[in-house]
Amino acid sequence: MTIITPDTKPATGPGTGRVLLAYLTRDRLALAAAAFLAIFIIAAIFGPLLVGDAASRLGLRQRNLAPFSFEHGWIYFLGADTLGRPILARLIVGAQNTLGIAAAAVFSSMLIGGALGLVAGYSERWYSHLILRLADVVMSFPSLLLALIVLYTLGPSIANLVIVLAVTRLPIYLRTARAEVLELRERMFVSAARSMGAGPARIILRHIAPLVLPSLVTISAIDFATVILSESALSFLGLGIQPPNFTWGAMVANGRGYLATAWWIAFWPGLSIMLTTLSLNILSNWARTIADPQQRWRLQRLRKAAR
């Protein structure tokens, strides 16, 4: 018989972060995508402090400067645009604007759509049906067309752009949260909380919302790439944020007339958009595999193969 003394500490397993890191290192493609996104996020946060005003400073002697040259300094390594502004500095500043707008839109749509979905799924009153009909109205319009109409009417600005992108993606979170709540509200722990006198607000916030949140976060990771593409498309059409501010989509629009003579003006921001959305999709697939116990064995097999 084993005697447990007061000084004996119970055995604890590895933390959640360490487990996720272990699974991430087993998938090299997901690890490369995570490293790429980490570099871009760090560059978007701290890069503008490093480049200063180089992204907007004109340099007519460096007009359409070809890339891969250190003759004018490291800031011109990726070349310059038609006004002599370094592409590398503009990529860094544009990353901050692009990722900031996408993050604000995704967070707003997830917060509002998730809250409306919780209410529509738990309650059976008239306003739950009204919420669903409003979501159907938004989904009946093509998202890009709806964004074009609203931005053309209200005028392009950062606030209007975030609102439009959030509204167009809101039904996804609303319907996902509602579907989760319809299943969770019939479980035993909800009935037990209701029998002990818990009100609807307490049941939704304390018992149901924490179980719905992981699904919404996973969807937001997938939706982040879609929002980046939508924002880039609107900026390319001239309905995004206006000069002197810019995003990757606006940089592509500025370089589309010089594809034959100065391809690098549009190539580098277009490549950044493609690699960012691709990395987000790879990470979202990895997260879906981790969240599903029936698919998690694939990563375990990758570890055994690596050994």
C-alpha positions in Angstrom: 0.0 0.0 0.0 1.3 3.4 -1.0 1.3 6.1 1.7 0.9 9.6 0.5 2.6 12.2 2.7 1.6 15.9 2.8 4.7 16.8 0.9 3.9 14.5 -2.0 2.9 16.5 -5.1 0.4 15.0 -7.6 1.8 14.2 -11.0 0.8 16.7 -13.5 0.8 16.4 -17.3 2.2 18.9 -19.7 0.4 22.2 -20.1 -1.9 23.0 -23.0 0.6 25.3 -24.7 3.3 22.6 -24.6 0.9 20.0 -26.0 -0.1 22.3 -28.9 3.5 23.2 -29.6 4.3 19.5 -29.7 1.6 18.8 -32.2 2.7 21.9 -34.2 6.3 20.6 -34.5 5.0 17.3 -35.9 3.4 19.1 -38.9 6.2 20.9 -40.7 3.9 22.6 -43.1 1.8 24.1 -40.2 5.0 25.0 -38.4 6.3 26.9 -41.4 2.9 28.7 -41.8 3.0 29.6 -38.1 6.5 30.9 -38.3 5.7 33.0 -41.4 2.6 34.5 -39.7 4.6 35.3 -36.6 7.2 37.1 -38.6 4.6 39.1 -40.4 2.7 40.0 -37.2 6.0 41.1 -35.5 6.9 43.2 -38.6 3.4 44.7 -38.7 3.6 45.7 -35.0 7.2 46.9 -34.7 8.2 47.4 -38.3 6.7 50.9 -38.8 8.8 52.1 -35.8 11.9 50.9 -37.7 11.2 52.3 -41.1 9.8 55.6 -39.9 8.5 57.8 -42.7 10.4 55.9 -45.5 7.1 54.4 -46.8 5.8 57.8 -47.7 9.0 59.7 -48.5 9.5 60.4 -52.2 12.7 59.6 -53.9 12.6 60.6 -57.6 16.1 59.3 -58.2 14.9 55.8 -57.2 11.8 55.8 -59.4 11.0 52.2 -60.5 14.2 51.0 -58.9 14.7 47.2 -59.6 14.8 44.9 -56.6 17.7 42.9 -55.2 20.1 45.8 -54.9 21.8 47.3 -51.9 23.1 50.3 -53.7 20.7 52.7 -52.0 20.5 50.8 -48.7 18.7 47.8 -47.4 15.3 49.5 -47.4 15.3 49.4 -51.3 16.1 45.7 -51.4 12.7 44.9 -52.9 12.8 47.9 -55.3 10.9 51.1 -55.4 7.6 52.3 -56.9 6.9 55.0 -59.5 7.5 57.7 -56.9 10.7 56.2 -55.5 9.1 54.9 -52.3 10.7 51.7 -51.1 8.5 48.7 -51.6 9.8 46.9 -48.4 8.9 49.9 -46.2 5.4 50.1 -47.8 4.9 46.3 -47.3 5.6 46.7 -43.6 3.3 49.6 -43.1 0.7 48.1 -45.4 0.8 44.9 -43.4 -0.1 46.9 -40.2 -3.1 48.4 -42.0 -4.3 45.2 -43.7 -4.0 43.0 -40.7 -5.4 45.7 -38.4 -8.6 46.1 -40.5 -9.0 42.4 -40.9 -8.6 41.7 -37.2 -11.1 44.5 -36.2 -13.6 43.2 -38.7 -13.3 39.5 -37.7 -13.4 40.3 -34.0 -16.5 42.5 -34.4 -18.3 40.0 -36.5 -17.4 37.1 -34.1 -18.5 39.1 -31.0 -21.8 40.4 -32.4 -22.6 37.3 -34.5 -21.8 35.0 -31.6 -23.9 37.0 -29.1 -26.9 37.1 -31.5 -26.5 33.4 -32.2 -26.5 32.6 -28.5 -29.8 34.5 -28.1 -31.4 33.1 -31.2 -30.4 29.5 -30.3 -31.5 29.6 -26.6 -34.7 31.6 -26.9 -37.8 30.7 -28.8 -39.4 34.1 -28.8 -40.2 36.3 -31.7 -36.9 38.2 -31.6 -34.9 35.0 -32.3 -36.8 34.5 -35.5 -36.2 38.2 -36.4 -32.5 37.7 -35.9 -32.5 34.7 -38.3 -34.4 36.6 -40.9 -32.0 39.5 -40.7 -29.1 37.0 -41.2 -30.9 35.6 -44.3 -31.2 39.1 -45.7 -27.5 39.7 -45.4 -26.7 36.3 -46.8 -29.0 36.9 -49.8 -26.6 39.6 -51.2 -23.2 38.7 -52.5 -20.8 40.0 -49.9 -18.5 41.9 -52.3 -21.5 43.6 -54.0 -23.0 44.6 -50.7 -19.7 46.1 -49.6 -19.4 48.0 -52.9 -22.9 49.5 -52.5 -22.5 50.5 -48.9 -19.0 52.0 -49.4 -20.0 53.8 -52.5 -23.0 55.3 -50.6 -21.3 56.1 -47.3 -17.8 56.9 -48.7 -14.6 54.9 -48.2 -13.0 55.2 -44.7 -11.4 52.8 -42.2 -14.5 52.8 -40.0 -16.9 52.1 -42.8 -14.7 49.4 -44.2 -14.5 47.6 -40.9 -18.3 47.9 -40.4 -19.0 46.6 -43.9 -16.6 43.6 -43.7 -18.0 42.7 -40.2 -21.6 42.8 -41.4 -21.0 40.7 -44.4 -19.3 38.0 -42.3 -21.7 38.2 -39.4 -24.2 35.5 -40.5 -21.5 32.8 -40.4 -20.9 33.2 -36.7 -24.5 33.7 -36.0 -25.6 30.4 -37.6 -22.7 28.5 -36.1 -23.4 29.7 -32.6 -27.1 29.0 -32.9 -26.5 25.5 -34.2 -24.2 24.8 -31.2 -26.7 26.3 -28.7 -29.6 24.2 -30.1 -27.7 21.1 -29.2 -26.2 22.3 -25.9 -29.4 23.6 -24.4 -30.9 20.1 -24.3 -28.0 18.6 -22.3 -28.2 17.6 -18.6 -26.0 20.3 -17.2 -28.3 23.0 -18.6 -31.3 21.3 -17.2 -29.6 21.0 -13.8 -28.6 24.7 -13.8 -32.2 25.6 -14.8 -33.7 23.5 -12.0 -31.4 25.2 -9.4 -32.8 28.6 -10.4 -30.3 29.9 -12.9 -31.7 32.5 -15.2 -31.3 32.5 -19.0 -28.6 35.1 -19.0 -26.5 33.1 -16.5 -27.0 29.8 -18.3 -25.9 31.4 -21.6 -22.9 33.3 -20.3 -21.6 30.8 -17.7 -22.5 27.4 -19.1 -23.1 27.6 -22.9 -20.9 30.4 -24.2 -17.6 28.8 -23.0 -18.4 25.7 -25.0 -19.4 27.6 -28.2 -16.3 29.9 -28.1 -13.8 27.4 -29.4 -15.8 26.8 -32.5 -16.1 30.5 -33.2 -12.4 31.0 -32.7 -11.7 28.2 -35.2 -14.0 29.8 -37.7 -12.5 33.2 -37.2 -9.0 31.8 -38.1 -10.5 30.5 -41.4 -12.5 33.7 -42.0 -9.5 35.9 -41.4 -8.0 34.9 -44.8 -11.4 35.6 -46.5 -11.6 39.1 -44.9 -8.0 39.9 -46.0 -9.0 39.0 -49.6 -12.2 41.0 -49.4 -10.4 44.1 -48.0 -7.7 43.8 -50.7 -10.3 43.5 -53.4 -12.1 46.7 -52.1 -8.8 48.6 -51.9 -7.9 47.4 -55.4 -11.2 48.9 -56.7 -10.4 52.2 -54.8 -13.1 51.8 -52.1 -10.7 50.9 -49.3 -8.8 53.3 -47.1 -7.7 56.4 -49.0 -4.3 58.1 -49.4 -2.0 58.8 -47.7 -3.0 55.5 -45.9 -2.7 52.3 -48.0 -3.0 48.6 -47.8 -1.6 45.7 -49.8 -4.6 45.8 -52.1 -4.0 49.5 -52.9 -0.3 48.7 -53.6 -1.4 46.1 -56.1 -3.7 48.6 -57.7 -0.9 51.2 -58.0 1.3 48.8 -59.8 -1.1 47.2 -62.2 -0.3 49.7 -64.9 3.4 48.9 -64.7 3.4 45.1 -64.9 5.3 45.1 -68.2 8.0 47.5 -67.1 8.1 47.4 -63.2 6.5 44.1 -62.2 7.8 44.3 -58.7 5.5 47.1 -57.7 2.4 44.8 -57.8 4.2 41.5 -57.4 5.5 41.8 -53.8 2.2 43.0 -52.2 0.3 40.3 -54.2 2.7 37.7 -53.0 2.3 38.9 -49.4 -1.5 38.6 -49.7 -1.2 35.1 -51.2 1.3 33.8 -48.6 -0.7 35.2 -45.7 -4.0 33.7 -46.8 -2.3 30.4 -47.6 -0.6 30.3 -44.2 -3.9 31.1 -42.4 -5.7 28.3 -44.3 -2.9 25.8 -43.4 -3.1 26.7 -39.8 -6.9 26.5 -39.7 -6.7 23.0 -41.2 -4.2 22.1 -38.5 -6.4 23.5 -35.8 -9.4 21.5 -37.2 -7.3 18.4 -37.1 -6.2 19.0 -33.5 -9.8 19.7 -32.3 -11.1 16.5 -33.9 -10.0 13.4 -31.9 -10.8 11.2 -34.9 -8.3 13.1 -37.1 -5.6 13.7 -34.4 -4.0 10.4 -35.1 -2.6 11.8 -38.4 -0.2 14.0 -36.5 0.8 11.1 -34.2 1.6 9.0 -37.3 3.7 11.9 -38.6 5.7 11.8 -35.4 6.3 8.1 -35.7 7.4 8.5 -39.3 9.8 11.2 -38.3 11.4 8.9 -35.8 
